[in-house]
Amino acid sequence: MKKRFWKKQNGKILAMVLIGMSFLLYGCGEDGHMGQAVGESDGGSDITLNYYIWSDEETYVRKVVEAWNALQGREAVRLYVIPNGDHDDWVENYGESVGADIVGLRGNSHVIKFQQRGHLLGLREYLKESDLDVTAYGNMYNAIKIDNEYYAMPTRSTCWVLYYNRELFDQAGVPYPGQMTWEEYEDLALAMTKDSGDETIWGGYFPMWIPQFCAIQKGYYLLDDDVEPVRESLELMGRLYRDSHMPYEDIRFRDNDYCPDFEKGNIAMMVNGEWLANQFLEDESEGVSVPQWGIAPVPVPQGVEAGTTVGMYQFAGITTDCSSPKEAFAFLEFSCGKQGARIYARDAIIPAYSDEEIRQIYEDALGRESAKVFFEAKRIMEQPMWNDYDVLIEKFRSLTEEYFIGELSLDEMMECFESSREEILRR
């Protein structure tokens, strides 16, 4: 997720056209690699490692690769780019014949899939010998182990916050939002909702990606026996969609349109990730009219520590058939450590590795002091490192949709979910 995430489908088409053109012009190459190579080997005898990523990552990962290659004085790492829309299939069908040495992995589910099939090298012994300060990855780092082993290193981090339209708050004479409970947020959203006749001003907008958001803030996942926090989260979301937020029916098929929806100027607050700030910056640079916006901490449930939010890492791992794992790990130390973090932060991307210097670079790149909210947040991993958790999420989302469109009551929805969950857990 990054710049132009809301144009994902258009981006997919463009990426496919570009890669198709590159195949027509250059073919797949003698090594048979699929994907768009960034740079060509100089034919030297030194090893070149093949690094595969998805296209959303290309802008900043390419800069990291170029910086590493400049330090090595040669093409030590060659970058291959898979279109966003094809990356899930690429992960599902990955085999050793691909010839990847390093792979970019989108969140926990991809790490698990690669690890379960024996495609990822364990990194614990390499980390023991490394000077890398892993405490700079923050509180989510220990949640990425699988059977007490690390199979991938965090490259960048997602973090959910509350965006708000400063202009609407100024017009209403209401102070800008700060840290709130969800109850306080609900009241504020109601107060900011107005029907002006021609157009409704909505107090809030909540994309339907994580309907159990509040449960995660409390430390509960869909795996847990106690499902009451999940139920409470859905009850809150139902009230928000019904009373003060753009209705679920209006956003149901607008998954990637949240940014232009906010830019129309009739949404007071939006819960979303750090990628939205990048989209605003890009649109502003292209002359799109973007309301004056600010960042505040995401609301928290009663009794939950202020600043608690939801986040996720993106990863890079070394394949088990990597030709030179020591050299690959040296690259990971660079790209996932402070030097790579500086490059990410200058591009207004939140790196997984963070300290005061990185924070300042990011705040300067974003141009907002309120960007400190991202670094002060206590992030809870969006999902655990558990096989088939993505299957559980998919089933849960399909049932919540039936609840929000009125085809199931909340009781019926939760009963169906618990029954389906038992089935999935028995696999």
RODO-161093 format. One record per residue (C-alpha): x negated, y, z negated; chain; residue number from 1. Coordinates in pm, 1 decimal. Example, Ala and Ser with C-alpha at 12.3 -4.5 7.8 and 13.67 -1.06 7.14 Angstrom:
+----------+----------+----------+--------+-----+
:        u :        v :        w : cadena : num :
+----------+----------+----------+--------+-----+
:  -1230.0 :   -450.0 :   -780.0 :      A :   1 :
:  -1367.0 :   -106.0 :   -714.0 :      A :   2 :
+----------+----------+----------+--------+-----+
***
This chain:
+----------+----------+----------+--------+-----+
:        u :        v :        w : cadena : num :
+----------+----------+----------+--------+-----+
:      0.0 :      0.0 :      0.0 :      A :   1 :
:   -141.8 :    329.0 :    101.2 :      A :   2 :
:    -92.3 :    612.9 :    342.1 :      A :   3 :
:    197.4 :    559.8 :    581.9 :      A :   4 :
:    328.7 :    260.5 :    387.5 :      A :   5 :
:    677.3 :    379.9 :    475.8 :      A :   6 :
:    587.2 :    343.4 :    842.6 :      A :   7 :
:    485.6 :    -18.3 :    793.5 :      A :   8 :
:    681.0 :   -155.1 :   1085.5 :      A :   9 :
:    554.9 :    109.6 :   1326.8 :      A :  10 :
:    204.0 :     52.4 :   1194.4 :      A :  11 :
:    239.3 :   -319.1 :   1253.4 :      A :  12 :
:    338.1 :   -267.8 :   1616.0 :      A :  13 :
:     52.8 :    -23.0 :   1673.8 :      A :  14 :
:   -200.0 :   -255.8 :   1510.0 :      A :  15 :
:    -83.2 :   -548.1 :   1723.1 :      A :  16 :
:   -115.3 :   -337.7 :   2040.1 :      A :  17 :
:   -464.9 :   -223.5 :   1944.9 :      A :  18 :
:   -582.8 :   -573.4 :   1861.4 :      A :  19 :
:   -426.5 :   -708.5 :   2178.1 :      A :  20 :
:   -617.0 :   -445.8 :   2375.9 :      A :  21 :
:   -940.8 :   -536.4 :   2200.1 :      A :  22 :
:   -892.8 :   -903.1 :   2293.1 :      A :  23 :
:   -831.7 :   -808.4 :   2655.9 :      A :  24 :
:  -1142.0 :   -589.2 :   2664.1 :      A :  25 :
:  -1382.6 :   -799.4 :   2460.4 :      A :  26 :
:  -1221.3 :  -1138.2 :   2397.0 :      A :  27 :
:  -1246.1 :  -1313.1 :   2062.6 :      A :  28 :
:  -1622.4 :  -1334.5 :   2073.2 :      A :  29 :
:  -1844.7 :  -1638.0 :   2087.5 :      A :  30 :
:  -1790.3 :  -1702.8 :   1716.3 :      A :  31 :
:  -1415.7 :  -1735.2 :   1774.0 :      A :  32 :
:  -1325.0 :  -1481.1 :   1501.2 :      A :  33 :
:   -974.8 :  -1339.7 :   1516.4 :      A :  34 :
:   -917.0 :   -984.3 :   1402.6 :      A :  35 :
:  -1058.3 :   -645.5 :   1494.5 :      A :  36 :
:  -1431.9 :   -629.1 :   1434.6 :      A :  37 :
:  -1567.7 :   -297.7 :   1311.0 :      A :  38 :
:  -1909.3 :   -269.6 :   1469.9 :      A :  39 :
:  -2112.2 :   -536.6 :   1642.8 :      A :  40 :
:  -2415.9 :   -731.1 :   1524.7 :      A :  41 :
:  -2753.7 :   -608.3 :   1646.8 :      A :  42 :
:  -2848.8 :   -967.1 :   1710.6 :      A :  43 :
:  -3108.1 :   -971.9 :   1430.5 :      A :  44 :
:  -3197.8 :  -1285.4 :   1240.9 :      A :  45 :
:  -3067.9 :  -1157.0 :    905.2 :      A :  46 :
:  -2735.6 :  -1291.5 :    783.1 :      A :  47 :
:  -2420.8 :  -1092.0 :    854.8 :      A :  48 :
:  -2129.0 :  -1163.6 :    620.5 :      A :  49 :
:  -1777.2 :  -1161.5 :    765.2 :      A :  50 :
:  -1523.4 :   -967.5 :    558.3 :      A :  51 :
:  -1150.6 :   -993.1 :    634.9 :      A :  52 :
:   -896.0 :   -737.6 :    510.4 :      A :  53 :
:   -545.1 :   -618.3 :    601.5 :      A :  54 :
:   -496.2 :   -299.0 :    801.4 :      A :  55 :
:   -363.0 :    -79.0 :    517.7 :      A :  56 :
:   -708.9 :   -104.6 :    358.5 :      A :  57 :
:   -914.6 :    -21.8 :    665.4 :      A :  58 :
:   -974.3 :    351.7 :    619.5 :      A :  59 :
:  -1151.8 :    331.4 :    285.7 :      A :  60 :
:  -1288.9 :    -24.7 :    301.0 :      A :  61 :
:  -1463.9 :     60.0 :    627.3 :      A :  62 :
:  -1637.2 :    349.6 :    449.4 :      A :  63 :
:  -1753.6 :    112.2 :    175.6 :      A :  64 :
:  -1885.9 :   -135.6 :    433.1 :      A :  65 :
:  -2062.7 :    137.8 :    627.1 :      A :  66 :
:  -2226.0 :    268.1 :    308.0 :      A :  67 :
:  -2346.5 :    -82.1 :    216.4 :      A :  68 :
:  -2480.3 :   -146.0 :    565.6 :      A :  69 :
:  -2663.2 :    187.6 :    557.1 :      A :  70 :
:  -2831.2 :     85.3 :    230.5 :      A :  71 :
:  -2934.2 :   -248.4 :    381.8 :      A :  72 :
:  -3055.6 :    -85.0 :    700.7 :      A :  73 :
:  -2858.5 :   -332.1 :    912.9 :      A :  74 :
:  -2512.2 :   -480.1 :    965.7 :      A :  75 :
:  -2510.2 :   -687.5 :    648.5 :      A :  76 :
:  -2127.6 :   -702.1 :    643.4 :      A :  77 :
:  -1898.9 :   -709.6 :    946.3 :      A :  78 :
:  -1538.2 :   -606.4 :    893.7 :      A :  79 :
:  -1237.7 :   -780.4 :   1048.9 :      A :  80 :
:   -891.7 :   -627.3 :   1020.1 :      A :  81 :
:   -567.7 :   -827.8 :   1018.9 :      A :  82 :
:   -243.8 :   -631.1 :   1085.5 :      A :  83 :
:    -37.7 :   -582.5 :    768.3 :      A :  84 :
:    257.9 :   -777.1 :    901.3 :      A :  85 :
:     40.5 :  -1075.2 :    994.2 :      A :  86 :
:   -168.1 :  -1092.6 :    678.9 :      A :  87 :
:     70.4 :  -1313.8 :    478.3 :      A :  88 :
:     73.9 :  -1567.5 :    762.8 :      A :  89 :
:   -305.1 :  -1541.6 :    788.1 :      A :  90 :
:   -333.8 :  -1626.5 :    418.5 :      A :  91 :
:    -85.9 :  -1914.6 :    449.9 :      A :  92 :
:   -270.0 :  -2066.9 :    745.2 :      A :  93 :
:   -626.0 :  -1988.1 :    641.7 :      A :  94 :
:   -883.6 :  -2257.9 :    708.4 :      A :  95 :
:  -1259.9 :  -2287.0 :    702.8 :      A :  96 :
:  -1272.2 :  -2252.5 :   1081.9 :      A :  97 :
:  -1198.8 :  -1881.6 :   1037.3 :      A :  98 :
:  -1555.5 :  -1834.3 :    917.2 :      A :  99 :
:  -1480.4 :  -1572.9 :    652.5 :      A : 100 :
:  -1740.6 :  -1510.3 :    383.6 :      A : 101 :
:  -1544.2 :  -1245.8 :    192.0 :      A : 102 :
:  -1165.6 :  -1201.8 :    192.5 :      A : 103 :
:   -944.4 :   -915.4 :     82.9 :      A : 104 :
:   -643.4 :  -1046.4 :   -111.0 :      A : 105 :
:   -317.1 :   -863.1 :   -170.8 :      A : 106 :
:   -239.0 :   -912.4 :   -535.8 :      A : 107 :
:   -220.2 :  -1215.9 :   -758.9 :      A : 108 :
:    -16.3 :  -1437.7 :   -530.0 :      A : 109 :
:   -280.4 :  -1436.1 :   -256.6 :      A : 110 :
:   -557.3 :  -1507.6 :   -506.9 :      A : 111 :
:   -360.1 :  -1803.4 :   -638.8 :      A : 112 :
:   -288.9 :  -1941.0 :   -290.5 :      A : 113 :
:   -655.1 :  -1927.6 :   -192.1 :      A : 114 :
:   -769.9 :  -2071.6 :   -525.2 :      A : 115 :
:   -516.7 :  -2356.7 :   -522.1 :      A : 116 :
:   -643.0 :  -2468.3 :   -181.6 :      A : 117 :
:  -1005.0 :  -2458.4 :   -292.3 :      A : 118 :
:  -1103.5 :  -2163.0 :    -72.1 :      A : 119 :
:  -1239.9 :  -1930.7 :   -345.3 :      A : 120 :
:  -1574.5 :  -1946.4 :   -519.6 :      A : 121 :
:  -1573.3 :  -1912.7 :   -899.3 :      A : 122 :
:  -1753.5 :  -1592.6 :  -1005.1 :      A : 123 :
:  -1804.1 :  -1640.2 :  -1379.7 :      A : 124 :
:  -2172.4 :  -1739.6 :  -1353.9 :      A : 125 :
:  -2244.4 :  -1454.3 :  -1114.5 :      A : 126 :
:  -2072.0 :  -1209.5 :  -1349.3 :      A : 127 :
:  -2278.2 :  -1334.3 :  -1645.2 :      A : 128 :
:  -2597.6 :  -1242.5 :  -1460.6 :      A : 129 :
:  -2459.3 :   -910.3 :  -1338.6 :      A : 130 :
:  -2503.7 :   -563.7 :  -1488.8 :      A : 131 :
:  -2152.4 :   -471.4 :  -1374.0 :      A : 132 :
:  -1952.0 :   -309.0 :  -1655.3 :      A : 133 :
:  -1625.4 :   -503.6 :  -1634.0 :      A : 134 :
:  -1471.6 :   -296.6 :  -1915.6 :      A : 135 :
:  -1434.8 :    -22.5 :  -1653.9 :      A : 136 :
:  -1155.3 :   -230.1 :  -1495.5 :      A : 137 :
:   -924.3 :   -155.3 :  -1787.8 :      A : 138 :
:   -676.3 :   -362.6 :  -1980.9 :      A : 139 :
:   -546.4 :   -573.0 :  -1686.8 :      A : 140 :
:   -884.2 :   -738.1 :  -1619.4 :      A : 141 :
:   -841.2 :  -1032.1 :  -1857.5 :      A : 142 :
:   -504.2 :  -1111.4 :  -1701.5 :      A : 143 :
:   -660.9 :  -1217.1 :  -1370.3 :      A : 144 :
:   -834.7 :  -1533.4 :  -1491.2 :      A : 145 :
:   -724.2 :  -1873.7 :  -1364.0 :      A : 146 :
:   -819.7 :  -2164.2 :  -1593.4 :      A : 147 :
:  -1073.8 :  -1938.0 :  -1764.4 :      A : 148 :
:  -1246.1 :  -1857.3 :  -1435.2 :      A : 149 :
:  -1259.0 :  -1543.2 :  -1221.1 :      A : 150 :
:  -1201.7 :  -1614.0 :   -852.6 :      A : 151 :
:  -1183.0 :  -1257.6 :   -720.6 :      A : 152 :
:  -1288.0 :   -908.4 :   -820.6 :      A : 153 :
:  -1057.5 :   -604.0 :   -832.8 :      A : 154 :
:  -1113.2 :   -346.9 :   -558.3 :      A : 155 :
:   -840.5 :    -93.8 :   -627.2 :      A : 156 :
:   -548.9 :    -52.8 :   -863.2 :      A : 157 :
:   -182.3 :     34.9 :   -832.1 :      A : 158 :
:     -3.2 :    233.6 :  -1101.2 :      A : 159 :
:    362.2 :    335.5 :  -1128.6 :      A : 160 :
:    443.3 :    688.7 :  -1241.5 :      A : 161 :
:    730.6 :    937.9 :  -1226.6 :      A : 162 :
:    722.9 :   1191.7 :   -942.3 :      A : 163 :
:    942.3 :   1500.1 :   -966.3 :      A : 164 :
:   1050.5 :   1787.3 :   -743.2 :      A : 165 :
:    923.9 :   2101.3 :   -916.8 :      A : 166 :
:   1147.2 :   2323.9 :   -704.2 :      A : 167 :
:   1468.7 :   2152.6 :   -817.8 :      A : 168 :
:   1365.9 :   2176.8 :  -1183.4 :      A : 169 :
:   1276.6 :   2545.8 :  -1138.8 :      A : 170 :
:   1612.2 :   2616.0 :   -976.0 :      A : 171 :
:   1795.5 :   2438.9 :  -1258.3 :      A : 172 :
:   1589.1 :   2615.9 :  -1525.4 :      A : 173 :
:   1497.4 :   2278.6 :  -1674.1 :      A : 174 :
:   1145.6 :   2203.1 :  -1807.7 :      A : 175 :
:    939.0 :   1960.4 :  -1604.3 :      A : 176 :
:    960.4 :   1601.6 :  -1729.6 :      A : 177 :
:    694.4 :   1455.3 :  -1957.3 :      A : 178 :
:    683.2 :   1124.5 :  -2140.5 :      A : 179 :
:   1038.8 :   1004.1 :  -2200.4 :      A : 180 :
:   1223.9 :    695.1 :  -2306.5 :      A : 181 :
:   1452.1 :    540.6 :  -2047.4 :      A : 182 :
:   1751.2 :    672.2 :  -2242.4 :      A : 183 :
:   1611.2 :   1026.3 :  -2222.5 :      A : 184 :
:   1534.6 :    977.9 :  -1854.8 :      A : 185 :
:   1888.3 :    858.8 :  -1791.9 :      A : 186 :
:   2029.7 :   1173.0 :  -1959.2 :      A : 187 :
:   1793.8 :   1399.6 :  -1763.9 :      A : 188 :
:   1880.7 :   1231.8 :  -1434.4 :      A : 189 :
:   2250.0 :   1283.6 :  -1506.5 :      A : 190 :
:   2188.9 :   1650.8 :  -1586.8 :      A : 191 :
:   1995.9 :   1701.0 :  -1260.7 :      A : 192 :
:   2263.2 :   1530.6 :  -1045.9 :      A : 193 :
:   2484.8 :   1782.9 :   -867.5 :      A : 194 :
:   2740.2 :   1765.6 :   -587.2 :      A : 195 :
:   2697.4 :   2084.3 :   -389.2 :      A : 196 :
:   2959.5 :   1989.8 :   -131.3 :      A : 197 :
:   2740.0 :   1961.3 :    175.8 :      A : 198 :
:   2472.6 :   1755.3 :      3.5 :      A : 199 :
:   2435.7 :   1576.3 :   -326.7 :      A : 200 :
:   2133.3 :   1649.1 :   -543.6 :      A : 201 :
:   2039.1 :   1314.4 :   -691.8 :      A : 202 :
:   1880.7 :   1306.0 :  -1034.3 :      A : 203 :
:   1666.5 :   1009.4 :   -937.7 :      A : 204 :
:   1563.5 :    744.4 :   -688.4 :      A : 205 :
:   1437.8 :    397.9 :   -781.1 :      A : 206 :
:   1318.1 :    165.0 :   -501.2 :      A : 207 :
:   1446.7 :   -187.5 :   -556.1 :      A : 208 :
:   1109.0 :   -365.9 :   -562.0 :      A : 209 :
:   1083.8 :   -443.2 :   -934.1 :      A : 210 :
:   1433.6 :   -456.9 :  -1086.6 :      A : 211 :
:   1286.2 :   -612.7 :  -1405.0 :      A : 212 :
:   1055.9 :   -312.0 :  -1451.5 :      A : 213 :
:   1156.0 :   -238.4 :  -1812.6 :      A : 214 :
:   1114.1 :   -603.0 :  -1911.3 :      A : 215 :
:    754.9 :   -599.0 :  -1785.0 :      A : 216 :
:    688.8 :   -284.3 :  -1988.8 :      A : 217 :
:    795.7 :   -485.2 :  -2293.5 :      A : 218 :
:    558.6 :   -765.2 :  -2195.3 :      A : 219 :
:    818.2 :  -1008.0 :  -2057.6 :      A : 220 :
:    797.0 :  -1193.1 :  -1727.3 :      A : 221 :
:   1055.7 :  -1396.3 :  -1538.7 :      A : 222 :
:    884.1 :  -1707.7 :  -1676.5 :      A : 223 :
:    965.9 :  -1627.1 :  -2038.7 :      A : 224 :
:   1237.6 :  -1813.7 :  -2226.4 :      A : 225 :
:   1381.7 :  -1489.3 :  -2362.0 :      A : 226 :
:   1560.5 :  -1332.1 :  -2065.1 :      A : 227 :
:   1738.3 :  -1061.5 :  -2264.8 :      A : 228 :
:   1481.8 :   -791.5 :  -2169.0 :      A : 229 :
:   1541.8 :   -879.3 :  -1801.5 :      A : 230 :
:   1915.6 :   -845.5 :  -1850.8 :      A : 231 :
:   1870.9 :   -509.4 :  -2025.0 :      A : 232 :
:   1654.6 :   -385.7 :  -1738.0 :      A : 233 :
:   1923.0 :   -479.6 :  -1484.4 :      A : 234 :
:   2194.6 :   -310.2 :  -1691.9 :      A : 235 :
:   1991.2 :     11.3 :  -1693.9 :      A : 236 :
:   1926.2 :     -6.8 :  -1319.6 :      A : 237 :
:   2295.5 :    -63.6 :  -1256.4 :      A : 238 :
:   2388.4 :    248.3 :  -1453.8 :      A : 239 :
:   2124.4 :    456.7 :  -1274.8 :      A : 240 :
:   2244.5 :    352.0 :   -929.8 :      A : 241 :
:   2605.7 :    410.5 :  -1029.5 :      A : 242 :
:   2577.3 :    745.2 :  -1210.0 :      A : 243 :
:   2271.4 :    954.1 :  -1121.7 :      A : 244 :
:   2049.2 :    791.3 :   -859.2 :      A : 245 :
:   2082.0 :    753.2 :   -487.7 :      A : 246 :
:   2318.4 :    452.5 :   -477.9 :      A : 247 :
:   2186.5 :    106.2 :   -409.1 :      A : 248 :
:   2408.3 :     81.1 :   -100.7 :      A : 249 :
:   2229.2 :    384.2 :     44.9 :      A : 250 :
:   1876.4 :    253.9 :     -9.4 :      A : 251 :
:   1942.4 :   -117.3 :     38.6 :      A : 252 :
:   1816.4 :   -120.2 :    397.4 :      A : 253 :
:   1578.8 :    176.0 :    362.0 :      A : 254 :
:   1290.3 :     -7.5 :    196.5 :      A : 255 :
:   1018.7 :    207.2 :    354.4 :      A : 256 :
:   1207.5 :    538.2 :    375.1 :      A : 257 :
:   1163.6 :    651.4 :     14.4 :      A : 258 :
:    900.8 :    911.3 :    107.8 :      A : 259 :
:   1107.0 :   1098.6 :    370.9 :      A : 260 :
:   1408.1 :   1065.4 :    140.2 :      A : 261 :
:   1217.7 :   1254.0 :   -132.2 :      A : 262 :
:   1080.8 :   1504.8 :    118.6 :      A : 263 :
:   1433.2 :   1610.6 :    217.2 :      A : 264 :
:   1437.7 :   1795.7 :   -115.6 :      A : 265 :
:   1752.5 :   1655.6 :   -274.3 :      A : 266 :
:   1593.6 :   1406.1 :   -517.8 :      A : 267 :
:   1481.2 :   1538.0 :   -855.6 :      A : 268 :
:   1276.9 :   1238.2 :   -975.2 :      A : 269 :
:   1140.6 :    917.3 :   -826.6 :      A : 270 :
:    973.1 :    620.5 :   -994.6 :      A : 271 :
:    704.0 :    495.5 :   -757.8 :      A : 272 :
:    338.9 :    398.6 :   -723.9 :      A : 273 :
:     20.7 :    595.9 :   -666.0 :      A : 274 :
:     48.3 :    538.8 :   -289.9 :      A : 275 :
:    330.4 :    795.2 :   -272.3 :      A : 276 :
:     85.3 :   1072.3 :   -365.3 :      A : 277 :
:   -128.9 :    970.3 :    -65.4 :      A : 278 :
:    172.3 :    985.7 :    161.6 :      A : 279 :
:    256.7 :   1336.5 :     41.9 :      A : 280 :
:   -101.4 :   1450.5 :    106.4 :      A : 281 :
:   -105.8 :   1301.3 :    453.6 :      A : 282 :
:    231.8 :   1451.5 :    543.6 :      A : 283 :
:    122.8 :   1793.6 :    414.0 :      A : 284 :
:   -191.4 :   1774.2 :    629.0 :      A : 285 :
:     25.5 :   1697.6 :    932.7 :      A : 286 :
:    253.0 :   1996.0 :    873.5 :      A : 287 :
:    549.1 :   1808.1 :    724.6 :      A : 288 :
:    746.5 :   2017.5 :    476.5 :      A : 289 :
:    696.9 :   1853.1 :    137.1 :      A : 290 :
:    861.6 :   1995.6 :   -178.7 :      A : 291 :
:    629.8 :   2108.0 :   -456.2 :      A : 292 :
:    580.6 :   1792.1 :   -658.0 :      A : 293 :
:    435.2 :   1683.4 :   -988.5 :      A : 294 :
:    344.1 :   1362.1 :  -1168.1 :      A : 295 :
:    459.7 :   1251.8 :  -1514.5 :      A : 296 :
:    430.1 :    924.3 :  -1707.3 :      A : 297 :
:    692.8 :    665.4 :  -1622.8 :      A : 298 :
:    968.3 :    639.3 :  -1889.0 :      A : 299 :
:    926.7 :    363.7 :  -2148.9 :      A : 300 :
:   1175.4 :    147.9 :  -2341.9 :      A : 301 :
:   1243.8 :    235.5 :  -2705.7 :      A : 302 :
:    959.3 :    115.1 :  -2926.1 :      A : 303 :
:    712.7 :     68.7 :  -2638.4 :      A : 304 :
:    384.9 :    261.9 :  -2648.1 :      A : 305 :
:    381.7 :    589.0 :  -2454.8 :      A : 306 :
:    206.2 :    561.9 :  -2119.6 :      A : 307 :
:    296.1 :    195.5 :  -2070.0 :      A : 308 :
:    362.2 :    122.6 :  -1704.8 :      A : 309 :
:    331.5 :   -146.6 :  -1439.3 :      A : 310 :
:     32.1 :   -198.6 :  -1214.1 :      A : 311 :
:   -155.4 :   -447.7 :  -1001.9 :      A : 312 :
:   -502.1 :   -504.7 :   -861.1 :      A : 313 :
:   -596.2 :   -567.5 :   -503.2 :      A : 314 :
:   -889.3 :   -806.1 :   -472.7 :      A : 315 :
:  -1191.4 :   -927.1 :   -282.4 :      A : 316 :
:  -1317.8 :  -1283.9 :   -319.6 :      A : 317 :
:  -1598.4 :  -1501.2 :   -184.4 :      A : 318 :
:  -1496.7 :  -1809.8 :     10.7 :      A : 319 :
:  -1628.9 :  -2153.3 :    -84.0 :      A : 320 :
:  -1780.6 :  -2191.2 :    264.4 :      A : 321 :
:  -1960.0 :  -1854.6 :    244.8 :      A : 322 :
:  -2300.9 :  -1880.5 :    408.3 :      A : 323 :
:  -2477.0 :  -1662.8 :    147.3 :      A : 324 :
:  -2280.7 :  -1630.3 :   -179.6 :      A : 325 :
:  -2556.3 :  -1436.3 :   -360.6 :      A : 326 :
:  -2559.7 :  -1170.8 :    -89.2 :      A : 327 :
:  -2178.6 :  -1168.1 :    -87.3 :      A : 328 :
:  -2168.8 :  -1112.8 :   -462.9 :      A : 329 :
:  -2420.8 :   -829.0 :   -430.7 :      A : 330 :
:  -2179.6 :   -663.6 :   -188.4 :      A : 331 :
:  -1890.0 :   -718.3 :   -431.1 :      A : 332 :
:  -2094.7 :   -556.3 :   -710.0 :      A : 333 :
:  -2135.0 :   -253.6 :   -483.5 :      A : 334 :
:  -1781.4 :   -233.3 :   -345.6 :      A : 335 :
:  -1603.4 :   -319.9 :   -672.3 :      A : 336 :
:  -1841.4 :   -123.3 :   -895.8 :      A : 337 :
:  -1915.6 :    243.5 :   -944.0 :      A : 338 :
:  -2063.2 :    311.0 :   -600.7 :      A : 339 :
:  -1763.4 :    169.5 :   -419.4 :      A : 340 :
:  -1528.8 :    338.8 :   -667.3 :      A : 341 :
:  -1672.5 :    679.0 :   -574.8 :      A : 342 :
:  -1587.3 :    614.5 :   -209.3 :      A : 343 :
:  -1232.2 :    502.9 :   -291.1 :      A : 344 :
:  -1172.1 :    800.0 :   -522.2 :      A : 345 :
:  -1294.3 :   1053.6 :   -264.6 :      A : 346 :
:  -1022.5 :    916.6 :    -35.8 :      A : 347 :
:   -762.4 :    975.2 :   -312.4 :      A : 348 :
:   -735.6 :    600.3 :   -368.9 :      A : 349 :
:   -742.5 :    471.9 :   -728.4 :      A : 350 :
:  -1027.0 :    221.7 :   -758.8 :      A : 351 :
:  -1004.2 :    -64.6 :  -1006.4 :      A : 352 :
:  -1335.8 :     49.0 :  -1156.5 :      A : 353 :
:  -1292.6 :    376.5 :  -1343.6 :      A : 354 :
:  -1480.2 :    612.4 :  -1574.4 :      A : 355 :
:  -1481.0 :    989.3 :  -1633.7 :      A : 356 :
:  -1675.9 :   1061.1 :  -1315.7 :      A : 357 :
:  -1443.4 :    850.7 :  -1100.8 :      A : 358 :
:  -1140.8 :   1009.4 :  -1263.4 :      A : 359 :
:  -1269.8 :   1358.5 :  -1183.9 :      A : 360 :
:  -1347.9 :   1267.4 :   -822.7 :      A : 361 :
:   -994.2 :   1131.9 :   -781.3 :      A : 362 :
:   -829.2 :   1434.7 :   -944.9 :      A : 363 :
:  -1028.9 :   1665.9 :   -716.6 :      A : 364 :
:   -930.9 :   1462.1 :   -409.9 :      A : 365 :
:   -564.0 :   1463.1 :   -506.8 :      A : 366 :
:   -577.5 :   1830.7 :   -599.8 :      A : 367 :
:   -362.0 :   1791.7 :   -910.4 :      A : 368 :
:   -456.9 :   1793.6 :  -1273.4 :      A : 369 :
:   -150.5 :   1580.3 :  -1344.8 :      A : 370 :
:   -332.7 :   1295.4 :  -1168.0 :      A : 371 :
:   -476.7 :   1223.3 :  -1513.0 :      A : 372 :
:   -151.0 :   1035.9 :  -1580.4 :      A : 373 :
:   -280.2 :    748.9 :  -1364.9 :      A : 374 :
:   -590.8 :    710.1 :  -1579.2 :      A : 375 :
:   -423.6 :    756.5 :  -1916.2 :      A : 376 :
:   -162.2 :    490.1 :  -1840.7 :      A : 377 :
:   -158.7 :    153.2 :  -2012.5 :      A : 378 :
:    -86.5 :    -75.2 :  -1720.0 :      A : 379 :
:     74.8 :   -417.3 :  -1754.9 :      A : 380 :
:     16.5 :   -659.1 :  -1469.1 :      A : 381 :
:    322.1 :   -670.5 :  -1244.2 :      A : 382 :
:    312.7 :  -1048.6 :  -1230.4 :      A : 383 :
:    111.9 :  -1322.8 :  -1400.6 :      A : 384 :
:   -143.5 :  -1549.8 :  -1235.8 :      A : 385 :
:    105.6 :  -1834.1 :  -1200.8 :      A : 386 :
:    157.2 :  -2058.8 :   -900.6 :      A : 387 :
:    498.1 :  -2015.2 :   -733.6 :      A : 388 :
:    570.8 :  -1693.0 :   -923.7 :      A : 389 :
:    635.0 :  -1526.0 :   -588.4 :      A : 390 :
:    902.5 :  -1791.8 :   -523.5 :      A : 391 :
:   1061.4 :  -1704.2 :   -857.1 :      A : 392 :
:   1054.4 :  -1332.8 :   -772.4 :      A : 393 :
:   1210.3 :  -1390.3 :   -430.7 :      A : 394 :
:   1499.2 :  -1583.6 :   -583.6 :      A : 395 :
:   1544.4 :  -1322.5 :   -856.1 :      A : 396 :
:   1555.9 :  -1035.3 :   -606.9 :      A : 397 :
:   1812.7 :  -1208.5 :   -389.2 :      A : 398 :
:   2037.4 :  -1258.9 :   -693.0 :      A : 399 :
:   1992.4 :   -901.3 :   -817.0 :      A : 400 :
:   2099.9 :   -778.3 :   -475.0 :      A : 401 :
:   2421.8 :   -976.8 :   -507.7 :      A : 402 :
:   2470.2 :   -817.7 :   -849.9 :      A : 403 :
:   2409.6 :   -462.3 :   -728.0 :      A : 404 :
:   2646.0 :   -494.4 :   -432.4 :      A : 405 :
:   2916.3 :   -638.9 :   -659.7 :      A : 406 :
:   2923.9 :   -997.1 :   -534.3 :      A : 407 :
:   2814.7 :  -1130.8 :   -875.3 :      A : 408 :
:   2876.2 :  -1005.0 :  -1225.3 :      A : 409 :
:   2571.7 :   -961.7 :  -1445.4 :      A : 410 :
:   2666.4 :  -1274.3 :  -1642.7 :      A : 411 :
:   2702.8 :  -1476.5 :  -1323.0 :      A : 412 :
:   2378.7 :  -1340.5 :  -1183.7 :      A : 413 :
:   2179.0 :  -1428.6 :  -1495.8 :      A : 414 :
:   2335.2 :  -1773.7 :  -1514.6 :      A : 415 :
:   2239.9 :  -1842.7 :  -1151.6 :      A : 416 :
:   1889.3 :  -1713.6 :  -1211.9 :      A : 417 :
:   1828.2 :  -1928.8 :  -1518.5 :      A : 418 :
:   1949.2 :  -2236.4 :  -1331.2 :      A : 419 :
:   1726.8 :  -2158.2 :  -1031.5 :      A : 420 :
:   1434.2 :  -2083.4 :  -1259.5 :      A : 421 :
:   1453.7 :  -2426.2 :  -1423.9 :      A : 422 :
:   1442.9 :  -2583.7 :  -1080.5 :      A : 423 :
:   1137.0 :  -2382.2 :   -976.4 :      A : 424 :
:    955.3 :  -2446.4 :  -1303.7 :      A : 425 :
:   1005.1 :  -2822.8 :  -1266.5 :      A : 426 :
:    811.6 :  -2831.7 :   -938.0 :      A : 427 :
+----------+----------+----------+--------+-----+
***
